[in-house]
Amino acid sequence: GGALVAPPTRLTPTTRRAATTERSVRIRRNGGDISIRDRVAPFWALGLFLLAGGVVAVAMPFGLATNAESLEPWERLASVGLGLGVSAGALWWLWRNPATHVQLDLTRRRLRLVRSGLSGRQVRWLSFDDLQSVEVEQGTDSEGGAVWRPAVRLRGGQLVLLSELWSHDQAGVEEGVSVVSTAAGCPRSHRVPSKATRK
């Protein structure tokens, strides 16, 4: 049978880390409003790149590859199976990493949380009076390195993530947490989960 082309790139610890090394937040101030956005572009670029590779692997035995007609049935099946696996992994990655936009209204003393991703767009409003503390949640990546993400704890005890993206940029996460803490007038704390968080 004909030779199969090289498989598409897989999600590895190295590629995961590469997606999280840029500055983690963008903070903008406009009068009584403060906008905080996480930098989701590297995460989505990685996911879309892998998704494209998976689609190509599925399409190759059906005519995209120059040697498609000479491939054995098992080679076609292997290429399709590999492509579907990579595509599923890419979609999982994209689903796990939505974009988050936090808007602080200093005049009305409220926080608007907008989450956008494969699951759609979700909006949540929180009053500053509902916030008990602003926290930095710490976890570990698949290589054992430390990662962080911001969150707020409500007076009822519920933890609300201000970004679902784990980041190696501790300084950027700390900066965003400080901005929310100062705006809302509530204390900040550092929280380490009891179990390591793998990403």
N, C-alpha and C positions, 0 to 999 in steps of 0.2 A: 504493500500500500504506500501512499504518499506520506511524506513527512509532515507532521503537524507543526504549526508555527509555535513560537514560545508563548507560554501562558501569560495573561496580563498580570500586572503588579498586584500583589496581595496587600491587605492591611497588616502591617507589621509594627512592632513597637517603635522602630525607627521612623516609619512614615507617620505614625500617630504623633510622635514627639515633634516632628517637623511642622505639623499643622498647628502647634500650640506655642511656638517660640516667639511670635510677634507680640507687640504691646497688646494687652488683653482688653483695654477699654478706651473709648473716646468720650471725653467729657466736654460739654459745651455749656456755657452760661449765657443766658439772655434775660437780663433784668431779674424778675422774680421767678424765672424758670431755669431749671438745670436738667440737661439731657445726658444720660449715660447709656452708651451702646457697647455691647461686647463685639469683638471683631470675629465675626463668624465666617468671613470670606475664606480664610485658609482651610477651615473645616469642610465647607461646602465644595471648595475647589478639589480637595482630595477625594471627597465622596463622588463627585461628578466624573472625575478622571477615572476612578475605579469602575463606576457604572458604565462608562463608555467602553472600557476594556472588556467588561463582561458581555456587553451587547455585541461587540466585535467578535468575541470568541464564539458566541451562539450563531452569528451570521456566517462565519467562515466556511463551515462545511456545507452550507446551502448556496454557495456560489461566490462568496466574497473572496475566498482564498483562490489563488491561481491553480492550485492542484486539487480543488474541491472534488472534481469528478473521479479522481483516482484514489480517494480516501476509502479505507475499509469501513464497514458499518461501526465497528468498535471505536474507530478513530473519530468518526462523526459524533458518536454518543459521548465519548470522552470530552470532546471540545464543547458540546452543548452543556454537559453536566458541569464542567469547569466554569463556563460562562455564567450559568444560572447561579452557581455558588458565589462567584465574585459579585454578581449583580445583587444578590440577596444581602451579602455583607455590606455593600455600598449603601443600599437603601436603609439598612439597620443603622449604619453610621450617620446618615443624614437625619434619620428620625430621632436619634439620640442627641443630636446637636442643633437644636433650633436657635434662631436669633432672638435676643431679648433687648428691648428698649425700655429703660427706666426713665420716667419723667417726674421730676419733683416740682410741685407747685408750691412755692414758699408762701404765696399770698393766702391760698385756701388750705394750706397745711395738709396736703395729700400727695400720695404717690400713685402713679399710673404705671402698671406693668403690662407690657405688650410682648407676647411671645408669638413668633412666626416660624413655621416649619412645615414638614410633610403632614403633620396632624392638623394644619390649618392655623388660623390666627385667633389667639385668645387674649382678652383684655381683662385686667383686674384692677380695681381701685382699692387703695388702703389709706386710711386716715393716719396722720402722724401719731395721733393719740392711741392708735391700736398697736403701735410698735413698742415692744419691750426692750429690744436690743438689736444691733446690727452685728453680724458675725462673719468671720472668715472661716469657712469650712475647709478642712485639710484632708487630703486622701493621698493615695499612692498610685502611680501609673503601673503598667505591666512590667516595667523594668525596675520597679522599686523606688523610683524618684518621687519627690514630693510634688503635689499639685494642689491648687487652691481654687475656690469659687466663693462669691459673695452671697449672703443670705440675710434675711431679717427674721427675728423671732417675734411672733405676736404675743399679746398679753395672755392669750388662752393657751400658749405653749406651742402652737403650730409653727413649723419652720417653712418659710417661703423663700425659694431660691430667686436671687436677683439675676442669675445667669446659670444656665445648665451646663455651660462649657467649663470643663476642668482646664486650668491654665498653669503653666510653669512660671508665669510672670507674677510672682508674689507681690512685687512692688505695685504693679498695676491694679491687682485685686485690692490690696490694702488702700490704695488711693481712692478707688470707687467707694469702698466701705466708709472711709473717712468723710467723704463728701455727703453720703446719706446720713451718717451719724450726726454730723454738724447741722445739716439742714433740718432734720427731724428733732434734734435736741435729745437724743437717746444714747445710752452708752454703747460701746462696741466691745466685742469679746472674740476670743479665738477658740474655735471648737474643733476637736479632733475626734472623728467617728471611732466607735469601738472596734469596727472592722474596717480593714483596708478597702478602699474604693478602687476597683480595677477599671481601666478604660483602654 
